[in-house]
Amino acid sequence: MNAMMRRVVIGTAAVSMALSVAACGKAGDDSSDSGSDSSSSSDSKTIGLLLPDSVTARYEKFDKPFFQAKVEELCADCKVEYANAAGDAAKQAQQVSSMITKGVKVIVVSAQDSAAIKSSIQTAVDKGIKVIAYDRLAQGPVSAYISFDNVKVGELQGEALLASLGSKATAKSKVVMINGDDADPNAGQFKKGAHNALDGKVDIAYEQSGLWKDTVASQKMSAAITQLGAKKIAGVYAANDGMAGGIATTLKGAGISGIPLTGQDAELAGIQRIVAGTQSSTVYKAFKPEADAAAQLAVNLLEGKDIKSLANQTQTSGSGDKVPSQLLTPVSVTTDNIMDTVVKDKLYTVAEICAGDYAKACKEAGIE
């Protein structure tokens, strides 16, 4: 009887072990199935769009919707996964990882930090993902780059500043220069272009980075006024409209008016300052053609089509990579051509530009 009981116990234990082994095998199958799902998602027609910050108005208001609309037009069954780094390079690196996990086939990225993102791009490419550098030339093995001729942007800014100075543009005229963030390769190109136009014609008496932030630019402008003296500043080069806004506020607070102040991006606030006379110029880089071109490149790469006819130039990134590129042409904007640029392209309506306190200034400038 005892021997029989022992046989029952041993048999029960054997069945239990067999069930346990089967269960382990099933868990392994589940894990394998999960991997299959991940692999199949990588075969989906998904494009990732990563933009650098939400402070610069253009990205959320124009670039994102224009890009999404063009992808939908070109590829009805394509999906766009979107994320914004909010000015944080580490966050953007995490977003690249997330895009890889989601199985995107192409990533379009405007790098918050062109050097810091290099390893993330390499990881994506190692996974078979194509990467397009958007607006800013990121380091690493990117497949294509779409932007504007950024040296030309800086030259247009410098030339507009000189034109506004007129006869006051002399080798002794003191100009304050507030550049963009050095982590953005575009900033160096803008600066180079501006120096091409300004060097030898005016005195760059104070030059600092404003980090693309209006608050930082305002602080730098205050420091320049303290160092040079309010009455000795002939004009200010600001690399974009966001920083120009902070600088304009500082100039007003210091009782400085009537001097040239440049910008870039044709933000609504920048256009309104031009109308009001507190900013002299901006540079219009038509967002829709840029976003449309990026979408076309992304869809072509996703579908395995050639991009040579689209990216028929070459740019060298900070990592030394030769990148097929498409560079669009920027346009300088002053009161003289607001109607022929941002209004004509339906970026803004006259009603938007001339709202509230700007109505009188618009009428005086012939913007109606």
Disulfide bonds with the S-S distance in Angstrom:
Cys75-Cys78 2.03
Cys354-Cys362 2.11
